[in-house]
Protein backbone atom coordinates (compact mmCIF):
# COMPACT_ATOMS: atom_id res chain seq x y z
CA UNK A 1 0.00 0.00 0.00
CA UNK A 2 2.78 2.46 0.86
CA UNK A 3 4.60 1.62 -2.38
CA UNK A 4 1.43 2.20 -4.40
CA UNK A 5 1.00 5.59 -2.68
CA UNK A 6 4.67 6.53 -3.23
CA UNK A 7 5.31 6.94 0.51
CA UNK A 8 8.64 5.05 0.72
CA UNK A 9 10.98 6.80 -1.74
CA UNK A 10 14.06 5.10 -0.30
CA UNK A 11 12.66 1.69 -1.27
CA UNK A 12 10.65 2.51 -4.42
CA UNK A 13 13.42 1.55 -6.87
CA UNK A 14 14.25 -1.72 -5.05
CA UNK A 15 10.59 -2.76 -4.98
CA UNK A 16 10.18 -1.83 -8.65
CA UNK A 17 13.07 -4.13 -9.60
CA UNK A 18 11.59 -6.91 -7.46
CA UNK A 19 8.19 -6.56 -9.16
CA UNK A 20 9.80 -7.15 -12.56
CA UNK A 21 10.72 -10.69 -11.57
CA UNK A 22 8.04 -11.66 -9.00
CA UNK A 23 4.63 -12.50 -10.40
CA UNK A 24 3.13 -13.08 -6.96
CA UNK A 25 3.90 -9.57 -5.74
CA UNK A 26 2.95 -8.09 -9.10
CA UNK A 27 -0.46 -9.82 -8.93
CA UNK A 28 -1.00 -8.54 -5.37
CA UNK A 29 -0.14 -4.99 -6.47
CA UNK A 30 -2.53 -5.29 -9.43
CA UNK A 31 -5.36 -6.46 -7.14
CA UNK A 32 -4.66 -3.55 -4.80
CA UNK A 33 -4.73 -1.01 -7.62
CA UNK A 34 -7.98 -2.52 -8.94
CA UNK A 35 -9.58 -2.17 -5.51
CA UNK A 36 -8.38 1.43 -5.19
CA UNK A 37 -9.77 2.19 -8.66
CA UNK A 38 -13.18 0.76 -7.67
CA UNK A 39 -13.22 2.87 -4.50
CA UNK A 40 -12.32 6.04 -6.42
CA UNK A 41 -14.98 5.33 -9.04
CA UNK A 42 -17.60 4.79 -6.34
CA UNK A 43 -16.57 8.01 -4.62
CA UNK A 44 -16.78 10.05 -7.83
CA UNK A 45 -19.82 8.39 -9.44
CA UNK A 46 -22.06 7.48 -6.47
CA UNK A 47 -20.96 9.05 -3.19
CA UNK A 48 -20.12 12.65 -4.14
CA UNK A 49 -23.18 13.17 -6.42
CA UNK A 50 -25.44 11.99 -3.56
CA UNK A 51 -24.17 14.69 -1.16
CA UNK A 52 -26.51 17.72 -1.22
CA UNK A 53 -25.05 21.08 -2.12
CA UNK A 54 -24.62 23.60 0.70
CA UNK A 55 -27.56 26.01 1.05
CA UNK A 56 -25.32 29.00 0.34
CA UNK A 57 -21.61 29.76 -0.20
CA UNK A 58 -19.40 30.11 2.83
CA UNK A 59 -19.07 33.74 3.87
CA UNK A 60 -15.63 35.25 4.40
CA UNK A 61 -15.49 36.02 8.11
CA UNK A 62 -12.05 37.66 8.05
CA UNK A 63 -13.27 41.27 7.82
CA UNK A 64 -15.97 40.68 10.43
CA UNK A 65 -13.48 39.12 12.86
CA UNK A 66 -11.06 42.02 12.41
CA UNK A 67 -13.84 44.51 13.27
CA UNK A 68 -14.71 42.50 16.39
CA UNK A 69 -11.05 42.41 17.41
CA UNK A 70 -10.77 46.20 17.11
CA UNK A 71 -13.98 46.64 19.12
CA UNK A 72 -12.71 44.25 21.80
CA UNK A 73 -9.42 46.10 22.14
CA UNK A 74 -11.19 49.47 22.22
CA UNK A 75 -13.61 48.27 24.92
CA UNK A 76 -10.81 46.92 27.12
CA UNK A 77 -8.82 50.12 26.63
CA UNK A 78 -11.77 52.18 27.85
CA UNK A 79 -12.29 49.94 30.86
CA UNK A 80 -8.64 50.09 31.88
CA UNK A 81 -8.62 53.85 31.31
CA UNK A 82 -11.57 54.33 33.70
CA UNK A 83 -10.02 52.02 36.28
CA UNK A 84 -6.66 53.78 36.03
CA UNK A 85 -8.13 57.27 36.45
CA UNK A 86 -10.29 56.14 39.38
CA UNK A 87 -7.31 54.47 41.00
CA UNK A 88 -5.25 57.65 40.87
CA UNK A 89 -8.10 59.69 42.38
CA UNK A 90 -9.08 57.30 45.14
CA UNK A 91 -6.23 54.87 45.51
CA UNK A 92 -7.40 53.02 48.61
CA UNK A 93 -11.06 52.63 47.60
CA UNK A 94 -10.15 51.76 44.01
CA UNK A 95 -7.67 49.10 45.05
CA UNK A 96 -10.22 47.45 47.33
CA UNK A 97 -12.89 47.57 44.62
CA UNK A 98 -10.50 46.16 42.03
CA UNK A 99 -9.61 43.25 44.32
CA UNK A 100 -13.31 42.59 44.97
CA UNK A 101 -14.11 42.56 41.23
CA UNK A 102 -11.22 40.15 40.53
CA UNK A 103 -12.43 37.84 43.29
CA UNK A 104 -15.98 37.80 41.90
CA UNK A 105 -14.72 37.08 38.37
CA UNK A 106 -12.52 34.24 39.63
CA UNK A 107 -15.43 32.80 41.61
CA UNK A 108 -17.66 32.93 38.51
CA UNK A 109 -15.03 31.15 36.39
CA UNK A 110 -14.53 28.39 38.96
CA UNK A 111 -18.24 28.00 39.78
CA UNK A 112 -20.29 29.25 36.79
CA UNK A 113 -24.01 29.78 37.38
CA UNK A 114 -25.99 26.54 36.94
CA UNK A 115 -27.84 25.95 33.68
CA UNK A 116 -31.48 24.88 34.04
CA UNK A 117 -32.93 21.83 32.32
CA UNK A 118 -35.60 24.06 30.77
CA UNK A 119 -32.96 26.25 29.11
CA UNK A 120 -31.08 23.25 27.69
CA UNK A 121 -34.29 21.64 26.42
CA UNK A 122 -35.40 24.92 24.83
CA UNK A 123 -32.19 24.97 22.77
CA UNK A 124 -32.69 21.31 21.86
CA UNK A 125 -36.29 21.94 20.76
CA UNK A 126 -35.21 24.85 18.55
CA UNK A 127 -32.44 22.77 16.99
CA UNK A 128 -34.84 19.86 16.42
CA UNK A 129 -37.33 22.19 14.73
CA UNK A 130 -34.66 23.53 12.37
CA UNK A 131 -33.50 19.99 11.54
CA UNK A 132 -37.09 18.95 10.83
CA UNK A 133 -37.54 21.82 8.38
CA UNK A 134 -34.27 21.02 6.61
CA UNK A 135 -35.26 17.36 6.19
CA UNK A 136 -38.67 18.14 4.66
CA UNK A 137 -39.20 15.94 1.60
CA UNK A 138 -36.48 13.54 2.70
CA UNK A 139 -36.39 10.15 4.40
CA UNK A 140 -34.54 10.10 7.72
CA UNK A 141 -32.55 6.96 8.49
CA UNK A 142 -31.32 6.29 12.02
CA UNK A 143 -29.60 3.34 13.62
CA UNK A 144 -29.56 2.63 17.33
CA UNK A 145 -27.88 0.31 19.79
CA UNK A 146 -30.21 -0.88 22.54
CA UNK A 147 -29.17 -2.34 25.88
CA UNK A 148 -31.92 -3.62 28.15
CA UNK A 149 -31.01 -4.59 31.72
CA UNK A 150 -33.54 -6.53 33.78
CA UNK A 151 -33.59 -5.29 37.38
CA UNK A 152 -34.61 -8.70 38.72
CA UNK A 153 -31.46 -10.61 37.70
CA UNK A 154 -29.33 -7.93 35.91
CA UNK A 155 -29.60 -9.93 32.68
CA UNK A 156 -28.60 -7.81 29.68
CA UNK A 157 -29.97 -7.95 26.14
CA UNK A 158 -28.12 -6.19 23.33
CA UNK A 159 -29.40 -5.50 19.83
CA UNK A 160 -29.26 -2.97 17.03
CA UNK A 161 -32.25 -1.64 15.14
CA UNK A 162 -32.87 0.90 12.41
CA UNK A 163 -35.69 3.26 11.56
CA UNK A 164 -36.70 4.82 8.25
CA UNK A 165 -39.21 7.64 8.59
CA UNK A 166 -40.57 10.29 6.30
CA UNK A 167 -43.80 11.83 5.09
CA UNK A 168 -46.50 9.14 5.38
CA UNK A 169 -43.96 6.35 5.86
CA UNK A 170 -42.34 4.57 8.78
CA UNK A 171 -40.44 1.30 8.95
CA UNK A 172 -38.38 -0.32 11.67
CA UNK A 173 -36.01 -3.25 11.17
CA UNK A 174 -34.13 -5.25 13.76
CA UNK A 175 -32.47 -8.61 14.14
CA UNK A 176 -34.67 -11.41 15.45
CA UNK A 177 -32.38 -11.71 18.47
CA UNK A 178 -33.59 -9.31 21.10
CA UNK A 179 -37.01 -8.80 19.51
CA UNK A 180 -38.60 -9.10 22.97
CA UNK A 181 -36.44 -6.26 24.30
CA UNK A 182 -37.40 -4.05 21.36
CA UNK A 183 -41.08 -4.84 21.92
CA UNK A 184 -40.69 -3.92 25.59
CA UNK A 185 -39.08 -0.59 24.65
CA UNK A 186 -41.94 0.15 22.27
CA UNK A 187 -44.40 -0.50 25.11
CA UNK A 188 -42.54 1.89 27.41
CA UNK A 189 -42.60 4.61 24.76
CA UNK A 190 -46.32 4.26 24.09
CA UNK A 191 -47.23 3.99 27.80
CA UNK A 192 -45.44 7.23 28.63
CA UNK A 193 -46.49 9.24 25.58
CA UNK A 194 -43.07 9.24 23.90
CA UNK A 195 -42.68 9.17 20.12
CA UNK A 196 -41.90 5.66 18.88
CA UNK A 197 -41.44 6.98 15.33
CA UNK A 198 -38.62 9.23 16.60
CA UNK A 199 -36.96 7.46 19.55
CA UNK A 200 -34.38 10.10 20.52
CA UNK A 201 -36.67 13.11 20.39
CA UNK A 202 -36.07 16.15 22.58
CA UNK A 203 -39.63 17.27 21.84
CA UNK A 204 -41.10 14.00 23.15
CA UNK A 205 -38.83 14.10 26.21
CA UNK A 206 -39.90 17.67 27.01
CA UNK A 207 -43.57 16.67 26.61
CA UNK A 208 -43.18 13.73 29.00
CA UNK A 209 -41.39 15.97 31.51
CA UNK A 210 -44.08 18.66 31.26
CA UNK A 211 -46.84 16.15 32.05
CA UNK A 212 -45.22 15.12 35.36
CA UNK A 213 -46.94 16.56 38.39
CA UNK A 214 -43.68 16.71 40.30
CA UNK A 215 -40.15 16.14 39.06
CA UNK A 216 -36.54 16.87 39.92
CA UNK A 217 -33.97 17.78 37.21
CA UNK A 218 -30.21 17.75 37.06
CA UNK A 219 -27.94 19.04 34.29
CA UNK A 220 -24.37 17.79 33.88
CA UNK A 221 -21.62 18.12 31.33
CA UNK A 222 -20.65 14.48 30.78
CA UNK A 223 -18.03 15.24 28.11
CA UNK A 224 -16.50 18.49 26.82
CA UNK A 225 -18.98 18.49 23.95
CA UNK A 226 -21.98 16.80 25.59
CA UNK A 227 -24.66 17.83 28.07
CA UNK A 228 -26.94 15.42 29.92
CA UNK A 229 -30.37 16.31 31.29
CA UNK A 230 -31.76 13.88 33.87
CA UNK A 231 -35.31 13.94 35.22
CA UNK A 232 -36.63 12.00 38.22
CA UNK A 233 -40.38 11.50 38.33
CA UNK A 234 -42.05 11.77 41.74
CA UNK A 235 -45.32 9.98 41.24
CA UNK A 236 -46.67 7.32 43.63
CA UNK A 237 -48.10 4.08 42.30
CA UNK A 238 -46.20 3.95 39.01
CA UNK A 239 -47.00 0.99 36.73
CA UNK A 240 -44.26 -1.42 35.73
CA UNK A 241 -43.88 0.34 32.35
CA UNK A 242 -43.99 3.89 33.74
CA UNK A 243 -40.74 5.82 33.59
CA UNK A 244 -39.30 6.55 37.03
CA UNK A 245 -36.29 8.45 35.69
CA UNK A 246 -35.02 9.40 32.27
CA UNK A 247 -32.07 11.21 30.77
CA UNK A 248 -31.00 12.45 27.37
CA UNK A 249 -27.51 13.42 26.21
CA UNK A 250 -27.20 16.27 23.74
CA UNK A 251 -24.27 16.89 21.44
CA UNK A 252 -22.95 20.41 21.14
CA UNK A 253 -23.09 22.70 19.29
CA UNK A 254 -26.16 21.43 17.38
CA UNK A 255 -27.97 20.03 20.49
CA UNK A 256 -28.76 16.78 18.68
CA UNK A 257 -29.85 13.95 21.04
CA UNK A 258 -27.39 11.05 20.78
CA UNK A 259 -28.32 8.95 23.83
CA UNK A 260 -31.30 8.24 26.04
CA UNK A 261 -31.68 6.22 29.22
CA UNK A 262 -35.07 5.15 30.57
CA UNK A 263 -35.57 3.47 33.93
CA UNK A 264 -38.80 1.65 34.79
CA UNK A 265 -39.78 -0.60 37.68
CA UNK A 266 -38.85 -3.67 35.66
CA UNK A 267 -36.03 -2.72 33.28
CA UNK A 268 -33.46 -0.12 32.31
CA UNK A 269 -33.13 0.84 28.65
CA UNK A 270 -30.08 2.51 27.11
CA UNK A 271 -30.55 3.74 23.53
CA UNK A 272 -27.53 5.12 21.65
CA UNK A 273 -27.67 6.57 18.16
CA UNK A 274 -24.96 5.10 15.92
CA UNK A 275 -25.98 6.68 12.60
CA UNK A 276 -28.12 9.54 11.31
CA UNK A 277 -28.74 10.51 7.71
CA UNK A 278 -31.44 12.21 5.62
CA UNK A 279 -31.66 11.01 2.03
CA UNK A 280 -33.88 12.19 -0.84
CA UNK A 281 -37.22 10.41 -0.86
CA UNK A 282 -36.67 9.17 -4.42
CA UNK A 283 -33.45 7.43 -3.36
CA UNK A 284 -35.09 5.45 -0.56
CA UNK A 285 -36.32 2.48 -2.67
CA UNK A 286 -32.76 1.95 -3.93
CA UNK A 287 -31.35 1.53 -0.45
CA UNK A 288 -33.30 -1.48 0.77
CA UNK A 289 -34.26 -4.81 -0.61
CA UNK A 290 -36.67 -7.44 0.62
CA UNK A 291 -35.02 -10.86 0.57
CA UNK A 292 -37.30 -13.66 -0.68
CA UNK A 293 -35.13 -16.80 -0.77
CA UNK A 294 -36.20 -19.96 -2.49
CA UNK A 295 -37.09 -22.72 -0.08
CA UNK A 296 -36.90 -26.39 -0.96
CA UNK A 297 -40.22 -28.21 -0.72
CA UNK A 298 -41.11 -31.84 -0.21
CA UNK A 299 -41.17 -33.96 -3.35
CA UNK A 300 -38.69 -31.74 -5.20
CA UNK A 301 -37.55 -33.16 -8.58
CA UNK A 302 -34.60 -35.51 -8.45
CA UNK A 303 -32.20 -36.74 -11.10
CA UNK A 304 -32.44 -40.22 -12.60
CA UNK A 305 -33.65 -43.00 -10.35
CA UNK A 306 -32.66 -41.25 -7.09
CA UNK A 307 -35.33 -41.56 -4.39
CA UNK A 308 -37.12 -38.33 -3.49
CA UNK A 309 -35.34 -36.49 -0.75
CA UNK A 310 -37.30 -34.90 2.07
CA UNK A 311 -37.79 -31.15 1.63
CA UNK A 312 -35.70 -28.73 3.68
CA UNK A 313 -37.59 -25.70 5.01
CA UNK A 314 -35.40 -22.95 6.43
CA UNK A 315 -36.60 -20.89 9.33
CA UNK A 316 -36.42 -17.11 9.18
CA UNK A 317 -33.52 -17.18 11.64
CA UNK A 318 -31.60 -19.58 9.35
CA UNK A 319 -32.32 -17.36 6.35
CA UNK A 320 -31.00 -14.35 8.23
CA UNK A 321 -27.83 -16.19 9.27
CA UNK A 322 -27.30 -17.44 5.71
CA UNK A 323 -27.43 -13.85 4.41
CA UNK A 324 -24.99 -12.68 7.08
CA UNK A 325 -22.66 -15.54 6.15
CA UNK A 326 -22.80 -14.54 2.49
CA UNK A 327 -22.11 -10.89 3.34
CA UNK A 328 -19.09 -11.96 5.36
CA UNK A 329 -17.60 -13.74 2.35
CA UNK A 330 -18.32 -10.70 0.17
CA UNK A 331 -16.38 -8.57 2.63
CA UNK A 332 -19.38 -6.24 2.94
CA UNK A 333 -19.40 -6.29 6.73
CA UNK A 334 -15.98 -4.75 7.27
CA UNK A 335 -17.01 -1.27 8.32
CA UNK A 336 -19.57 -0.86 5.55
CA UNK A 337 -22.98 0.71 6.36
CA UNK A 338 -24.93 -2.44 5.55
CA UNK A 339 -27.23 -4.35 7.90
CA UNK A 340 -29.61 -7.28 7.91
CA UNK A 341 -32.86 -6.96 9.83
CA UNK A 342 -36.53 -7.86 10.00
CA UNK A 343 -39.41 -5.88 8.57
CA UNK A 344 -42.83 -5.33 10.14
CA UNK A 345 -44.12 -8.67 8.84
CA UNK A 346 -41.04 -10.65 9.90
CA UNK A 347 -39.48 -10.63 6.43
CA UNK A 348 -35.70 -10.43 6.14
CA UNK A 349 -34.53 -7.05 4.80
CA UNK A 350 -31.07 -6.06 3.62
CA UNK A 351 -30.32 -2.35 4.08
CA UNK A 352 -27.42 -0.29 2.82
CA UNK A 353 -26.58 3.39 2.57
CA UNK A 354 -24.71 2.55 -0.63
CA UNK A 355 -26.22 1.12 -3.80
CA UNK A 356 -26.34 -2.62 -3.33
CA UNK A 357 -24.62 -3.13 -6.68
CA UNK A 358 -21.43 -1.91 -4.97
CA UNK A 359 -21.42 -5.20 -3.09
CA UNK A 360 -22.34 -7.27 -6.13
CA UNK A 361 -25.94 -7.77 -4.90
Secondary structure as GFF3:
##gff-version 3
##sequence-region A 1 361
A	DSSP	alpha_helix	9	21	.	.	.	ID=ss1
A	DSSP	alpha_helix	23	42	.	.	.	ID=ss2
A	DSSP	pi_helix	43	47	.	.	.	ID=ss3
A	DSSP	alpha_helix	48	50	.	.	.	ID=ss4
A	DSSP	alpha_helix	62	89	.	.	.	ID=ss5
A	DSSP	alpha_helix	91	110	.	.	.	ID=ss6
A	DSSP	alpha_helix	117	134	.	.	.	ID=ss7
A	DSSP	beta_strand	138	150	.	.	.	ID=ss8
A	DSSP	beta_strand	156	166	.	.	.	ID=ss9
A	DSSP	beta_strand	169	174	.	.	.	ID=ss10
A	DSSP	alpha_helix	179	191	.	.	.	ID=ss11
A	DSSP	alpha_helix	202	210	.	.	.	ID=ss12
A	DSSP	beta_strand	215	223	.	.	.	ID=ss13
A	DSSP	beta_strand	226	233	.	.	.	ID=ss14
A	DSSP	beta_strand	243	251	.	.	.	ID=ss15
A	DSSP	beta_strand	256	264	.	.	.	ID=ss16
A	DSSP	beta_strand	267	280	.	.	.	ID=ss17
A	DSSP	three_ten_helix	281	287	.	.	.	ID=ss18
A	DSSP	beta_strand	288	291	.	.	.	ID=ss19
A	DSSP	alpha_helix	316	330	.	.	.	ID=ss20
A	DSSP	beta_strand	338	342	.	.	.	ID=ss21
A	DSSP	beta_strand	348	352	.	.	.	ID=ss22
A	DSSP	three_ten_helix	356	359	.	.	.	ID=ss23
###
